[in-house]
Amino acid sequence: MNRMEEKYSNWQKTRHANAKHAYPFWKTCKVCLKPFQCHNHTQAIRNTTCSKECRAKILQEIRRQCAKPPSERMGMAQIACAVCGKNVWKHTCHLKRITKPTCSSKCNGVLRGAEWKKHGYKGRAAWTKKAEASARKKMTGPNNPAWKGGVTYFKKHGNYASIKYVRCPKRFLKMARKDGYVMEHRIIVAKAMGRLLKRSEVVHHKNHDPTDNRLRNLQLFKRNQDHKLYEHHGVPAPLWQG
């Protein structure tokens, strides 16, 4: 008995009966059939060879198989494309899962399109004008089951409070996002001043609470630089304050 076999025999004697794998865990090399140690769970799952040399032999065999034409490779079968009828070589494991194999992504798209066509009548394509108008009426504004009073919130990162967005009145639509919503504190200041706010103008909360949109808690600055200077040095003065 050589030293390696003696180690393996001693490990079997000391291994606990209930243990699935006791590390170091012993495996047999797929190339040279010698036992080798795996010192953790990852090695026990991943490693199939005992050394780099044995691993290189497996890679050489894979490259040699790939260099062969498909007809000479193991686990390959020739089959006709389900769309165009062209003969292609596919892996047998692929053919076990796919009942209608195709030769290319283009033919695969044609095959899926034919399947989707069967269900086309269920979608918007089969709607009448009357049905579309009825659905629009039921799903627009307060009639929509997900309606929350025309209010949405933008969640900021960290522990910052969410910013409240409201539906923008028609008069101030130029201030709104593409979906027609605008920050509530900006629309409050715009209504109080009677004009649209510029994109560069910044609305500041005196108590630093973005959810407190009372008029007396808001200030307007010409740009963000003035806003930061006012907070640190008290100048320049805001353009407007409630």
Buried (B, 14 or more C-beta within 10 A) or exposed (E): EEEEEEBBEEBEEEEEEEEEEEEBBBBEBEBEEBBBBBEEEEBBEEBBBBEEEBBEBEEEEEEEEEEEEEEEEEEBBEBEBBBEEEEBEBBEEEEEEEEEBBBEEEBBEBBEEEEEEEEEEEEEEEEEEEEEEEEEEEEEEEEEEEEEEEEBEEEEEEEEEEBBBBBBBEEBEEBBEEEBBBBBBBBBBBEEEEEBBEEEBBBBBBEEEBEBBEEEBBBBBBEEEBBEBBEEEEEEEBBBBE
